[in-house]
Amino acid sequence: MQVDLQNADIIYLFLLPAQLDSIREWLQKNMRSDTIIICNTFAFSDREPKYTHTSPDSRSTVMIYKK
């Protein structure tokens, strides 16, 4: 399957770490420089998020990345 990410302002991902790492390079290559990636619960293993928010009850964490 091919997906055109050139029009995406935000990409929302809810994937396990292994799947995140397997698409990281593809995302970087195919998304615009100003696109924001939001990861729910799991983070990329080799990238530091620009922003992290954990819910008050500590049940969920969201990480925000920029290219």
C-alpha positions in Angstrom: 0.0 0.0 0.0 1.2 3.5 -0.8 0.2 6.6 1.1 0.9 10.2 0.0 1.9 12.1 3.1 2.7 15.4 1.3 -0.7 16.9 2.3 -0.6 15.6 5.9 -0.3 18.3 8.6 -0.5 15.7 11.4 0.2 12.0 11.5 -1.2 10.1 14.5 0.4 6.7 15.3 -0.7 4.1 17.9 1.9 1.4 17.1 4.3 -0.8 19.1 7.9 0.3 19.3 9.1 -2.2 16.7 6.6 -1.0 14.2 7.4 2.6 14.9 11.1 2.0 14.3 10.3 0.0 11.1 8.5 3.0 9.5 10.6 5.9 10.9 12.9 6.3 7.9 9.9 6.0 5.5 8.0 8.7 7.4 11.0 11.0 7.4 11.5 10.6 3.7 7.8 11.0 2.7 6.4 13.6 5.0 6.8 17.4 4.8 9.3 19.2 7.0 6.5 20.9 9.0 4.4 17.8 9.6 3.8 16.8 13.2 3.8 13.2 14.4 1.8 12.3 17.4 2.5 8.9 19.0 0.2 7.4 21.6 1.7 5.4 24.4 4.9 4.2 22.6 7.8 6.3 21.4 10.4 6.0 18.7 13.5 4.3 20.2 16.0 6.6 18.7 14.3 10.0 18.7 13.6 12.5 21.4 10.1 13.9 21.3 9.7 17.7 21.2 6.9 17.4 23.8 5.6 14.7 26.0 2.3 14.7 27.9 1.2 12.1 30.5 -2.4 12.1 31.7 -3.0 13.0 35.3 -3.8 9.4 36.2 -0.6 8.2 34.4 -2.6 5.8 32.2 -1.5 7.3 28.8 1.3 9.3 27.4 1.4 11.2 24.1 4.7 12.1 22.4 4.9 14.9 19.8 7.7 14.8 17.1 8.7 17.2 14.4 10.9 16.4 11.5 
